[in-house]
């Protein structure tokens, strides 16, 4: 259900983060269902490597940024086939899943053990490039601060922190807000806090 970029005058990018186990993926899945049911042109982004949002939306992670990146690195023929095609269009055509009422972009697993740096850079580019084609882009961030700290989601309009009712959860939410303000997010944006039990 891709939305033509020329038909949109603006877009809203919402990122949801927090400590692991606070229910952020469930909250994002509920938000996605509500927004898409209202006819909103929605891109949901599963930016958490375990692909929990994908399963929560009833989908299978058949195509991921991780698998695309691996193919492009390991197979010269794949790189040649892309030719001069802009990577934004490659991501849109090769990775974005059409779920009917919404589209889904899945980060997936890294190509091997170690750092997710290269994959997070591709995710950042994919979000920045694709968000313009939708009314709302809704991102389920990985637990913790890494994607905010690495500016993967530097162009959000709303950052929502999800916490449980523990001191540790609230401290993580406050830390995320500070990291976003000091390092991770550019321009003006709103913040919100959801206490989830």
MDTraj code that builds the backbone (N, CA, C; nanometers):
import mdtraj as md
import numpy as np

residues = "UNK UNK UNK UNK UNK UNK UNK UNK UNK UNK UNK UNK UNK UNK UNK UNK UNK UNK UNK UNK UNK UNK UNK UNK UNK UNK UNK UNK UNK UNK UNK UNK UNK UNK UNK UNK UNK UNK UNK UNK UNK UNK UNK UNK UNK UNK UNK UNK UNK UNK UNK UNK UNK UNK UNK UNK UNK UNK UNK UNK UNK UNK UNK UNK UNK UNK UNK UNK UNK UNK UNK UNK UNK UNK UNK UNK UNK UNK UNK UNK UNK UNK UNK UNK UNK UNK UNK UNK UNK UNK UNK UNK UNK UNK UNK UNK UNK UNK UNK UNK UNK UNK UNK UNK UNK UNK UNK UNK UNK UNK UNK UNK UNK UNK UNK UNK UNK UNK UNK UNK UNK UNK UNK UNK UNK UNK UNK UNK UNK UNK UNK UNK UNK UNK UNK UNK UNK UNK UNK UNK UNK UNK UNK UNK UNK UNK UNK UNK UNK UNK UNK UNK UNK UNK UNK UNK UNK UNK UNK UNK UNK UNK UNK UNK UNK UNK UNK UNK UNK UNK UNK UNK UNK UNK UNK UNK UNK UNK UNK UNK UNK UNK UNK UNK UNK UNK UNK UNK UNK UNK UNK UNK UNK UNK UNK UNK UNK".split()
xyz = np.array([
    [0.0827, -0.1169, 0.0000],
    [0.0000, 0.0000, 0.0000],
    [0.0878, 0.1242, 0.0000],
    [0.1853, 0.1283, -0.0831],
    [0.2762, 0.2414, -0.0898],
    [0.2016, 0.3673, -0.1302],
    [0.2450, 0.4793, -0.0749],
    [0.1832, 0.6080, -0.1022],
    [0.2750, 0.6864, -0.1938],
    [0.2185, 0.7459, -0.2981],
    [0.2970, 0.8261, -0.3903],
    [0.3531, 0.9483, -0.3179],
    [0.4835, 0.9682, -0.3257],
    [0.5485, 1.0792, -0.2553],
    [0.4964, 1.2136, -0.3020],
    [0.4605, 1.2250, -0.4280],
    [0.4148, 1.3536, -0.4800],
    [0.2779, 1.3910, -0.4255],
    [0.2034, 1.2937, -0.3726],
    [0.0699, 1.3216, -0.3209],
    [0.0724, 1.3660, -0.1754],
    [0.1882, 1.3686, -0.1129],
    [0.1981, 1.3998, 0.0290],
    [0.2643, 1.5341, 0.0501],
    [0.2066, 1.6125, 0.1399],
    [0.2681, 1.7409, 0.1720],
    [0.3528, 1.7302, 0.2981],
    [0.3320, 1.6265, 0.3763],
    [0.4102, 1.6108, 0.4979],
    [0.4037, 1.4681, 0.5457],
    [0.4915, 1.4341, 0.6351],
    [0.4940, 1.2997, 0.6896],
    [0.5249, 1.3095, 0.8373],
    [0.4833, 1.2118, 0.9125],
    [0.5084, 1.2063, 1.0556],
    [0.5903, 1.0815, 1.0831],
    [0.7036, 1.0969, 1.1494],
    [0.7883, 0.9835, 1.1847],
    [0.7861, 0.9690, 1.3360],
    [0.7362, 0.8549, 1.3828],
    [0.7282, 0.8256, 1.5258],
    [0.8196, 0.7091, 1.5573],
    [0.9034, 0.7238, 1.6582],
    [0.9917, 0.6159, 1.7021],
    [0.9550, 0.5786, 1.8447],
    [0.9504, 0.4495, 1.8717],
    [0.9145, 0.3995, 2.0041],
    [1.0313, 0.3182, 2.0568],
    [1.0837, 0.3581, 2.1721],
    [1.1984, 0.2895, 2.2313],
    [1.1803, 0.2722, 2.3812],
    [1.2756, 0.2074, 2.4408],
    [1.2708, 0.1861, 2.5853],
    [1.3485, 0.0623, 2.6248],
    [1.3396, 0.0318, 2.7524],
    [1.4055, -0.0863, 2.8061],
    [1.3374, -0.2108, 2.7507],
    [1.4142, -0.3160, 2.7307],
    [1.3568, -0.4417, 2.6846],
    [1.2537, -0.4956, 2.7815],
    [1.1490, -0.5569, 2.7273],
    [1.0478, -0.6201, 2.8100],
    [0.9404, -0.5278, 2.8638],
    [0.9344, -0.4044, 2.8156],
    [0.8345, -0.3098, 2.8662],
    [0.7063, -0.3101, 2.7832],
    [0.7035, -0.3845, 2.6741],
    [0.5840, -0.3936, 2.5914],
    [0.5811, -0.2964, 2.4754],
    [0.6975, -0.2442, 2.4381],
    [0.6978, -0.1436, 2.3306],
    [0.6528, -0.2028, 2.1972],
    [0.6904, -0.3249, 2.1675],
    [0.6492, -0.3861, 2.0415],
    [0.4979, -0.4038, 2.0365],
    [0.4380, -0.4446, 2.1465],
    [0.2919, -0.4593, 2.1519],
    [0.2244, -0.3248, 2.1299],
    [0.2787, -0.2205, 2.1920],
    [0.2230, -0.0862, 2.1754],
    [0.2353, -0.0407, 2.0298],
    [0.3511, -0.0650, 1.9678],
    [0.3695, -0.0277, 1.8270],
    [0.2722, -0.1056, 1.7381],
    [0.2533, -0.2348, 1.7647],
    [0.1612, -0.3150, 1.6838],
    [0.0183, -0.2621, 1.6964],
    [-0.0228, -0.2236, 1.8164],
    [-0.1564, -0.1665, 1.8367],
    [-0.1687, -0.0339, 1.7623],
    [-0.0667, 0.0523, 1.7750],
    [-0.0681, 0.1798, 1.7030],
    [-0.0769, 0.1570, 1.5524],
    [-0.0011, 0.0601, 1.5015],
    [-0.0004, 0.0314, 1.3580],
    [-0.1375, -0.0148, 1.3108],
    [-0.2007, -0.1002, 1.3879],
    [-0.3338, -0.1503, 1.3505],
    [-0.4357, -0.0368, 1.3507],
    [-0.4314, 0.0495, 1.4523],
    [-0.5254, 0.1622, 1.4597],
    [-0.5046, 0.2583, 1.3433],
    [-0.3796, 0.2973, 1.3198],
    [-0.3497, 0.3927, 1.2127],
    [-0.3861, 0.3368, 1.0750],
    [-0.3484, 0.2131, 1.0490],
    [-0.3759, 0.1554, 0.9176],
    [-0.5257, 0.1331, 0.8971],
    [-0.5978, 0.0975, 1.0018],
    [-0.7427, 0.0791, 0.9911],
    [-0.8140, 0.2106, 0.9613],
    [-0.7524, 0.3225, 1.0028],
    [-0.8105, 0.4547, 0.9762],
    [-0.7754, 0.5049, 0.8362],
    [-0.7037, 0.4236, 0.7586],
    [-0.6705, 0.4622, 0.6223],
    [-0.5436, 0.5447, 0.6095],
    [-0.4640, 0.5500, 0.7152],
    [-0.3387, 0.6237, 0.7116],
    [-0.2375, 0.5494, 0.6254],
    [-0.1706, 0.6199, 0.5371],
    [-0.0622, 0.5603, 0.4593],
    [0.0538, 0.5336, 0.5536],
    [0.0740, 0.4085, 0.5918],
    [0.1644, 0.3738, 0.7017],
    [0.2780, 0.2838, 0.6569],
    [0.3991, 0.3219, 0.6983],
    [0.5153, 0.2346, 0.6907],
    [0.5526, 0.1978, 0.8330],
    [0.5410, 0.0707, 0.8669],
    [0.5865, 0.0212, 0.9965],
    [0.7298, -0.0291, 0.9775],
    [0.8164, 0.0028, 1.0729],
    [0.9564, -0.0369, 1.0642],
    [0.9901, -0.1224, 1.1855],
    [1.0268, -0.2472, 1.1594],
    [1.0713, -0.3377, 1.2650],
    [1.2227, -0.3255, 1.2729],
    [1.2688, -0.2350, 1.3603],
    [1.4121, -0.2064, 1.3710],
    [1.4788, -0.2867, 1.4807],
    [1.4090, -0.3848, 1.5341],
    [1.4626, -0.4690, 1.6408],
    [1.5037, -0.6029, 1.5791],
    [1.6308, -0.6425, 1.5904],
    [1.6778, -0.7647, 1.5229],
    [1.5951, -0.8909, 1.5467],
    [1.5325, -0.9111, 1.6647],
    [1.4510, -1.0338, 1.6797],
    [1.3210, -1.0348, 1.5988],
    [1.2914, -0.9301, 1.5241],
    [1.1744, -0.9141, 1.4373],
    [1.0419, -0.9414, 1.5081],
    [1.0295, -0.8974, 1.6307],
    [0.9072, -0.9202, 1.7076],
    [0.7870, -0.8472, 1.6489],
    [0.8058, -0.7245, 1.6002],
    [0.6938, -0.6503, 1.5430],
    [0.6390, -0.7226, 1.4208],
    [0.7271, -0.7779, 1.3406],
    [0.6846, -0.8501, 1.2206],
    [0.5868, -0.9604, 1.2580],
    [0.6218, -1.0396, 1.3585],
    [0.5334, -1.1475, 1.4026],
    [0.4071, -1.0928, 1.4671],
    [0.4181, -0.9840, 1.5429],
    [0.3010, -0.9244, 1.6072],
    [0.1996, -0.8747, 1.5044],
    [0.2482, -0.8362, 1.3869],
    [0.1590, -0.7913, 1.2803],
    [0.1097, -0.9073, 1.1938],
    [0.1469, -1.0304, 1.2303],
    [0.1011, -1.1479, 1.1575],
    [0.1770, -1.1750, 1.0289],
    [0.2974, -1.1210, 1.0185],
    [0.3767, -1.1378, 0.8965],
    [0.4971, -1.2275, 0.9233],
    [0.5611, -1.2682, 0.8162],
    [0.6856, -1.3445, 0.8238],
    [0.7975, -1.2579, 0.7678],
    [0.9160, -1.2605, 0.8308],
    [1.0286, -1.1778, 0.7827],
    [1.0961, -1.2401, 0.6609],
    [1.0220, -1.2474, 0.5499],
    [1.0743, -1.3124, 0.4302],
    [1.1811, -1.2290, 0.3608],
    [1.1702, -1.0957, 0.3731],
    [1.2673, -1.0054, 0.3112],
    [1.3115, -0.9062, 0.4178],
    [1.4420, -0.8925, 0.4361],
    [1.4936, -0.8013, 0.5383],
    [1.6089, -0.7186, 0.4815],
    [1.6351, -0.6062, 0.5472],
    [1.7530, -0.5278, 0.5097],
    [1.8800, -0.6079, 0.5304],
    [1.8836, -0.6882, 0.6359],
    [2.0011, -0.7704, 0.6633],
    [2.0317, -0.8664, 0.5494],
    [1.9274, -0.9327, 0.4977],
    [1.9512, -1.0272, 0.3879],
    [1.9893, -0.9541, 0.2596],
    [1.9301, -0.8362, 0.2348],
    [1.9688, -0.7568, 0.1181],
    [2.1153, -0.7169, 0.1270],
    [2.1553, -0.6677, 0.2426],
    [2.2943, -0.6240, 0.2598],
    [2.3914, -0.7409, 0.2400],
    [2.3578, -0.8554, 0.2943],
    [2.4433, -0.9731, 0.2784],
    [2.4566, -1.0112, 0.1315],
    [2.3437, -1.0114, 0.0593],
    [2.3485, -1.0450, -0.0837],
    [2.4353, -0.9471, -0.1606],
    [2.4225, -0.8190, -0.1303],
    [2.5004, -0.7193, -0.2040],
    [2.6496, -0.7295, -0.1736],
    [2.6831, -0.7683, -0.0507],
    [2.8234, -0.7817, -0.0132],
    [2.8840, -0.9085, -0.0722],
    [2.8091, -1.0180, -0.0681],
    [2.8658, -1.1482, -0.1028],
    [2.8521, -1.1860, -0.2497],
    [2.7598, -1.1232, -0.3221],
    [2.7330, -1.1676, -0.4587],
    [2.7531, -1.0531, -0.5586],
    [2.8653, -1.0532, -0.6299],
    [2.8914, -0.9468, -0.7283],
    [2.7830, -0.9374, -0.8361],
    [2.7223, -1.0506, -0.8691],
    [2.6161, -1.0504, -0.9699],
    [2.4971, -0.9663, -0.9229],
    [2.4631, -0.9771, -0.7941],
    [2.3541, -0.8961, -0.7365],
    [2.3851, -0.7480, -0.7510],
    [2.5091, -0.7106, -0.7216],
    [2.5482, -0.5691, -0.7323],
    [2.5377, -0.5219, -0.8770],
    [2.5778, -0.6069, -0.9716],
    [2.5696, -0.5690, -1.1127],
    [2.4251, -0.5538, -1.1577],
    [2.3371, -0.6413, -1.1092],
    [2.1962, -0.6350, -1.1487],
    [2.1305, -0.5059, -1.1028],
    [2.1736, -0.4537, -0.9899],
    [2.1186, -0.3277, -0.9403],
    [2.1584, -0.2145, -1.0333],
    [2.2814, -0.2190, -1.0806],
    [2.3300, -0.1172, -1.1729],
    [2.3194, 0.0224, -1.1147],
    [2.2520, 0.1115, -1.1874],
    [2.2390, 0.2505, -1.1450],
    [2.1128, 0.2757, -1.0634],
    [2.0401, 0.1714, -1.0285],
    [1.9176, 0.1889, -0.9501],
    [1.9530, 0.2465, -0.8136],
    [1.8802, 0.3495, -0.7738],
    [1.9036, 0.4129, -0.6440],
    [1.8735, 0.3115, -0.5337],
    [1.9563, 0.3077, -0.4300],
    [1.9391, 0.2102, -0.3217],
    [1.8028, 0.2253, -0.2541],
    [1.7476, 0.3470, -0.2521],
    [1.6133, 0.3696, -0.1974],
    [1.5119, 0.2841, -0.2735],
    [1.5243, 0.2821, -0.4066],
    [1.4309, 0.2056, -0.4883],
    [1.4550, 0.0558, -0.4735],
    [1.5800, 0.0178, -0.4555],
    [1.6113, -0.1234, -0.4317],
    [1.5459, -0.1689, -0.3016],
    [1.5585, -0.0877, -0.1960],
    [1.4965, -0.1219, -0.0675],
    [1.3449, -0.1304, -0.0830],
    [1.2851, -0.0315, -0.1498],
    [1.1398, -0.0298, -0.1674],
    [1.0915, -0.1529, -0.2441],
    [1.1647, -0.1914, -0.3482],
    [1.1217, -0.3026, -0.4329],
    [1.1608, -0.4398, -0.3786],
    [1.2748, -0.4469, -0.3108],
    [1.3288, -0.5767, -0.2695],
    [1.2995, -0.6130, -0.1237],
    [1.2740, -0.5139, -0.0402],
    [1.2660, -0.5427, 0.1030],
    [1.1295, -0.5097, 0.1638],
    [1.0672, -0.4005, 0.1232],
    [0.9415, -0.3590, 0.1852],
    [0.8326, -0.4619, 0.1565],
    [0.7674, -0.5067, 0.2637],
    [0.6590, -0.6040, 0.2534],
    [0.5250, -0.5313, 0.2488],
    [0.4399, -0.5673, 0.1564],
    [0.3051, -0.5112, 0.1463],
    [0.2124, -0.5978, 0.2307],
    [0.1613, -0.5406, 0.3408],
    [0.0708, -0.6149, 0.4284],
    [-0.0746, -0.5770, 0.4040],
    [-0.1012, -0.5131, 0.2936],
    [-0.2381, -0.4738, 0.2632],
    [-0.2670, -0.3326, 0.3107],
    [-0.2972, -0.3160, 0.4381],
    [-0.3299, -0.1845, 0.4928],
    [-0.2058, -0.1037, 0.5298],
    [-0.0909, -0.1668, 0.5312],
    [0.0338, -0.0976, 0.5643],
    [0.1491, -0.1674, 0.4958],
    [0.2617, -0.0981, 0.4886],
    [0.3859, -0.1589, 0.4419],
    [0.4762, -0.1810, 0.5622],
    [0.5678, -0.2760, 0.5492],
    [0.6565, -0.3121, 0.6600],
    [0.7995, -0.3222, 0.6095],
    [0.8898, -0.2547, 0.6789],
    [1.0335, -0.2634, 0.6526],
    [1.0971, -0.3343, 0.7717],
    [1.1676, -0.4431, 0.7445],
    [1.2231, -0.5274, 0.8510],
    [1.3751, -0.5196, 0.8490],
    [1.4352, -0.4848, 0.9639],
    [1.5803, -0.4816, 0.9766],
    [1.6381, -0.6212, 0.9619],
    [1.5936, -0.7145, 1.0436],
    [1.6442, -0.8511, 1.0391],
    [1.7765, -0.8656, 1.1110],
    [1.8374, -0.9800, 1.0928],
    [1.9619, -1.0130, 1.1611],
    [2.0818, -0.9541, 1.0885],
    [2.1873, -0.9331, 1.1639],
    [2.3140, -0.8909, 1.1049],
    [2.3718, -1.0059, 1.0233],
    [2.4667, -0.9729, 0.9375],
    [2.5255, -1.0738, 0.8494],
    [2.6157, -1.1708, 0.9233],
    [2.6477, -1.1423, 1.0451],
    [2.7322, -1.2312, 1.1235],
    [2.7442, -1.1767, 1.2637],
    [2.8244, -1.2403, 1.3481],
    [2.8396, -1.1913, 1.4846],
    [2.9084, -1.0558, 1.4872],
    [2.8790, -0.9792, 1.5905],
    [2.9477, -0.8514, 1.6070],
    [2.8568, -0.7331, 1.5892],
    [2.9122, -0.6261, 1.5391],
    [2.8463, -0.4959, 1.5339],
    [2.7365, -0.4900, 1.4275],
    [2.6317, -0.4167, 1.4588],
    [2.5231, -0.3908, 1.3648],
    [2.5440, -0.2592, 1.2912],
    [2.6632, -0.2021, 1.2973],
    [2.6872, -0.0674, 1.2440],
    [2.6454, -0.0532, 1.0984],
    [2.6923, -0.1417, 1.0112],
    [2.6604, -0.1312, 0.8693],
    [2.5121, -0.1468, 0.8433],
    [2.4497, -0.2389, 0.9123],
    [2.3072, -0.2623, 0.8956],
    [2.2265, -0.1435, 0.9472],
    [2.2681, -0.0853, 1.0591],
    [2.1997, 0.0326, 1.1118],
    [2.2145, 0.1523, 1.0186],
    [2.3290, 0.1649, 0.9512],
    [2.3450, 0.2730, 0.8535],
    [2.2481, 0.2557, 0.7374],
    [2.2324, 0.1321, 0.6902],
    [2.1381, 0.1046, 0.5823],
    [1.9953, 0.1305, 0.6290],
    [1.9645, 0.0938, 0.7528],
    [1.8328, 0.1198, 0.8090],
    [1.8056, 0.2697, 0.8159],
    [1.9028, 0.3461, 0.8634],
    [1.8881, 0.4920, 0.8713],
    [1.8574, 0.5490, 0.7336],
    [1.9342, 0.5069, 0.6354],
    [1.9118, 0.5560, 0.4998],
    [1.7744, 0.5143, 0.4492],
    [1.7376, 0.3892, 0.4751],
    [1.6071, 0.3402, 0.4300],
    [1.4922, 0.4179, 0.4916],
    [1.5008, 0.4459, 0.6207],
    [1.3958, 0.5224, 0.6876],
    [1.3898, 0.6637, 0.6303],
    [1.5042, 0.7287, 0.6209],
    [1.5075, 0.8667, 0.5693],
    [1.4516, 0.8743, 0.4273],
    [1.4869, 0.7775, 0.3436],
    [1.4454, 0.7810, 0.2040],
    [1.2996, 0.7418, 0.1850],
    [1.2528, 0.6416, 0.2581],
    [1.1182, 0.5896, 0.2377],
    [1.0108, 0.6677, 0.3119],
    [1.0434, 0.7281, 0.4251],
    [0.9422, 0.7953, 0.5072],
    [0.8668, 0.9017, 0.4288],
    [0.9315, 0.9631, 0.3334],
    [0.8680, 1.0695, 0.2544],
    [0.7501, 1.0178, 0.1721],
    [0.7421, 0.8870, 0.1517],
    [0.6366, 0.8288, 0.0689],
    [0.5109, 0.7937, 0.1484],
    [0.5125, 0.8157, 0.2782],
    [0.4018, 0.7733, 0.3641],
    [0.3533, 0.8891, 0.4507],
    [0.2288, 0.8799, 0.4953],
    [0.1771, 0.9785, 0.5896],
    [0.2443, 0.9611, 0.7254],
    [0.2585, 0.8349, 0.7682],
    [0.3184, 0.8053, 0.8983],
    [0.4185, 0.6920, 0.8828],
    [0.5353, 0.7104, 0.9431],
    [0.6329, 0.6029, 0.9576],
    [0.6444, 0.5750, 1.1066],
    [0.6206, 0.4511, 1.1443],
    [0.6173, 0.4101, 1.2848],
    [0.7284, 0.3082, 1.3079],
    [0.8236, 0.3434, 1.3953],
    [0.9441, 0.2623, 1.4131],
    [0.9448, 0.1948, 1.5503],
    [0.9574, 0.0626, 1.5494],
    [0.9776, -0.0137, 1.6724],
    [1.1285, -0.0310, 1.6885],
    [1.1884, 0.0523, 1.7749],
    [1.3342, 0.0507, 1.7942],
    [1.3772, -0.0695, 1.8768],
    [1.5029, -0.1047, 1.8636],
    [1.5576, -0.2087, 1.9492],
    [1.5638, -0.1569, 2.0920],
    [1.5688, -0.2479, 2.1876],
    [1.5767, -0.2086, 2.3280],
    [1.7068, -0.1345, 2.3543],
    [1.7002, -0.0352, 2.4428],
    [1.8204, 0.0383, 2.4806],
    [1.8392, 0.1644, 2.3995],
    [1.9635, 0.2122, 2.3945],
    [1.9919, 0.3442, 2.3370],
    [2.0691, 0.3407, 2.2064],
    [2.1093, 0.2226, 2.1601],
    [2.2047, 0.2151, 2.0495],
    [2.1578, 0.2883, 1.9241],
    [2.0339, 0.2639, 1.8813],
    [1.9887, 0.3255, 1.7568],
    [1.9723, 0.4769, 1.7707],
    [1.9395, 0.5234, 1.8891],
    [1.9331, 0.6682, 1.9105],
    [2.0738, 0.7252, 1.9161],
    [2.1612, 0.6599, 1.9894],
    [2.2987, 0.7059, 2.0045],
    [2.3715, 0.7099, 1.8701],
    [2.3426, 0.6149, 1.7821],
    [2.4080, 0.6087, 1.6505],
    [2.3331, 0.6893, 1.5444],
    [2.2330, 0.7639, 1.5861],
    [2.1551, 0.8514, 1.4975],
    [2.0848, 0.7752, 1.3861],
    [2.0459, 0.6526, 1.4154],
    [1.9699, 0.5754, 1.3178],
    [1.8341, 0.6411, 1.2954],
    [1.7774, 0.6979, 1.4016],
    [1.6458, 0.7619, 1.3918],
    [1.6592, 0.9110, 1.4188],
    [1.7467, 0.9768, 1.3460],
    [1.7760, 1.1165, 1.3758],
    [1.6718, 1.2132, 1.3213],
    [1.5783, 1.1663, 1.2409],
    [1.4813, 1.2570, 1.1800],
    [1.3387, 1.2282, 1.2252],
    [1.3202, 1.2003, 1.3527],
    [1.1863, 1.1708, 1.4024],
    [1.1136, 1.2991, 1.4417],
    [0.9822, 1.2923, 1.4362],
    [0.8989, 1.4030, 1.4817],
    [0.8476, 1.3783, 1.6231],
    [0.8320, 1.2505, 1.6576],
    [0.7855, 1.2139, 1.7910],
    [0.8657, 1.0943, 1.8398],
    [0.9222, 1.1066, 1.9589],
    [0.9948, 0.9976, 2.0229],
    [0.9165, 0.9566, 2.1464],
    [0.8715, 0.8335, 2.1471],
    [0.7929, 0.7811, 2.2589],
    [0.8771, 0.6790, 2.3329],
    [0.8958, 0.7035, 2.4632],
    [0.9659, 0.6078, 2.5469],
    [0.8624, 0.5244, 2.6216],
    [0.8850, 0.3930, 2.6240],
    [0.7967, 0.3027, 2.6961],
    [0.8734, 0.2485, 2.8153],
    [0.8080, 0.2511, 2.9307],
    [0.8711, 0.2019, 3.0526],
    [0.7707, 0.1197, 3.1314],
    [0.8233, 0.0272, 3.2085],
    [0.7386, -0.0357, 3.3089],
    [0.7441, 0.0532, 3.4331],
    [0.6827, 0.0099, 3.5394],
    [0.6739, 0.0948, 3.6588],
    [0.7930, 0.0747, 3.7528],
    [0.9093, 0.0404, 3.6964],
    [1.0283, 0.0209, 3.7787],
    [1.1213, 0.1414, 3.7666],
    [1.2062, 0.1581, 3.8670],
    [1.3054, 0.2656, 3.8623],
    [1.3987, 0.2468, 3.7424],
    [1.4386, 0.1219, 3.7175],
    [1.5293, 0.0948, 3.6057],
    [1.4651, 0.1346, 3.4729],
    [1.3392, 0.1017, 3.4540],
    [1.2701, 0.1375, 3.3313],
    [1.2582, 0.2875, 3.3141],
    [1.2253, 0.3579, 3.4220],
    [1.2117, 0.5034, 3.4157],
    [1.3468, 0.5703, 3.3930],
    [1.4513, 0.5165, 3.4537],
    [1.5854, 0.5707, 3.4300],
    [1.6273, 0.5520, 3.2843],
    [1.5958, 0.4349, 3.2274],
    [1.6274, 0.4102, 3.0867],
    [1.5534, 0.5089, 2.9977],
    [1.4254, 0.5330, 3.0275],
    [1.3465, 0.6285, 2.9494],
    [1.4060, 0.7691, 2.9579],
    [1.4445, 0.8106, 3.0795],
    [1.5053, 0.9430, 3.0967],
    [1.6389, 0.9516, 3.0232],
    [1.7152, 0.8436, 3.0274],
    [1.8442, 0.8397, 2.9587],
    [1.8255, 0.8488, 2.8073],
    [1.7267, 0.7758, 2.7551],
    [1.6960, 0.7833, 2.6126],
    [1.6616, 0.9259, 2.5717],
    [1.5800, 0.9912, 2.6534],
    [1.5412, 1.1292, 2.6223],
    [1.6641, 1.2199, 2.6182],
    [1.7550, 1.2032, 2.7144],
    [1.8763, 1.2856, 2.7181],
    [1.9689, 1.2571, 2.6007],
    [1.9858, 1.1303, 2.5661],
    [2.0698, 1.0940, 2.4513],
    [2.0115, 1.1537, 2.3237],
    [1.8797, 1.1430, 2.3076],
    [1.8150, 1.1991, 2.1888],
    [1.8356, 1.3495, 2.1819],
    [1.8187, 1.4162, 2.2947],
    [1.8321, 1.5620, 2.2968],
    [1.9755, 1.6047, 2.2687],
    [2.0719, 1.5367, 2.3281],
    [2.2112, 1.5791, 2.3185],
    [2.2849, 1.5281, 2.1951],
    [2.2445, 1.4126, 2.1428],
    [2.3243, 1.3517, 2.0358],
    [2.2445, 1.2979, 1.9185],
    [2.1278, 1.2423, 1.9432],
    [2.0689, 1.1536, 1.8438],
    [1.9675, 1.2088, 1.7476],
    [1.8882, 1.3094, 1.7865],
    [1.7771, 1.3519, 1.7031],
    [1.7972, 1.4963, 1.6608],
    [1.7777, 1.5214, 1.5316],
    [1.7965, 1.6560, 1.4785],
    [1.6645, 1.7326, 1.4771],
    [1.6731, 1.8647, 1.4905],
    [1.5554, 1.9496, 1.4765],
    [1.4593, 1.9395, 1.5923],
    [1.3411, 1.9944, 1.5716],
    [1.2375, 1.9936, 1.6746],
    [1.1617, 1.8623, 1.6705],
    [1.1314, 1.8085, 1.7861],
    [1.0538, 1.6857, 1.7952],
    [0.9851, 1.6823, 1.9313],
    [0.8805, 1.6030, 1.9379],
    [0.8071, 1.5849, 2.0630],
    [0.8555, 1.4576, 2.1314],
    [0.8410, 1.4535, 2.2629],
    [0.8699, 1.3305, 2.3357],
    [0.7471, 1.2928, 2.4176],
    [0.7347, 1.1656, 2.4421],
    [0.6252, 1.1152, 2.5234],
    [0.6733, 0.9958, 2.6043],
    [0.6013, 0.9676, 2.7106],
    [0.6340, 0.8543, 2.7972],
    [0.5078, 0.7738, 2.8200],
    [0.5162, 0.6438, 2.7964],
    [0.4067, 0.5519, 2.8264],
    [0.4552, 0.4604, 2.9379],
    [0.3810, 0.4591, 3.0484],
    [0.4080, 0.3640, 3.1563],
    [0.3172, 0.2437, 3.1319],
    [0.3757, 0.1300, 3.1071],
    [0.3024, 0.0102, 3.0702],
    [0.3190, -0.0955, 3.1787],
    [0.2080, -0.1535, 3.2180],
    [0.2146, -0.2612, 3.3176],
    [0.1773, -0.3899, 3.2507],
])
top = md.Topology()
chain = top.add_chain()
for i, resn in enumerate(residues, 1):
    res = top.add_residue(resn, chain, resSeq=i)
    for name in ("N", "CA", "C"):
        top.add_atom(name, md.element.get_by_symbol(name[0]), res)
traj = md.Trajectory(xyz[None], top)
